Structure formats: structure tokens, C-alpha cells
Amino acid sequence: MRNRTAGQLMLALGVGLLCGVFALGLLAFLDPGRLAGFSELVPGDSPPPEMGAYLVAMALLWVIGGATGRILQYGLALARSERE
């Protein structure tokens, strides 16, 4: 029972984080002005600053999405477990 409750909480956290990542990605591409701060993270002037800002933002969203997927997977495994 205890693992199942913890699993359901982790599952809810994972779904919430995935919704947040999706919303952040959607807002970033609907309003490109939000990405202006990311261009400062790009070293040098080799790529165009706008492209670098998109790459940094996409990399961060990829990492957050990957971590969220692992949390969701762990929550599912706990929710399906039968042991206490």
C-alpha cells in the first residue's frame, strides 16, 4: 500500500512536470522574445545568436523532459508494485 501511494504521487509529479515542460516549450516557440536571455549563454559569435538561443533552450527542455520521463517511469513502477 505504501509503495502504491508513493508511486501515485511520483506519477502525479511526473505528469505535472511533463505538462510544465510542454507549456514552456510551447511558450518559447510562440513568443520568441522569451529566448532573448538564452543568447547570452552562447559563447562566441559562431552561430547566429537567435539559433544559439533556440539550441540552448531546446537542450534544456530535452534534459528536463528526460529527467521528468525517468520520474514518471519510476512512479509507474512503484504504483504497479505489490509489495508494501
Helices and strands as residue ranges (DSSP letters): H 2-30, G 32-41, H 49-80
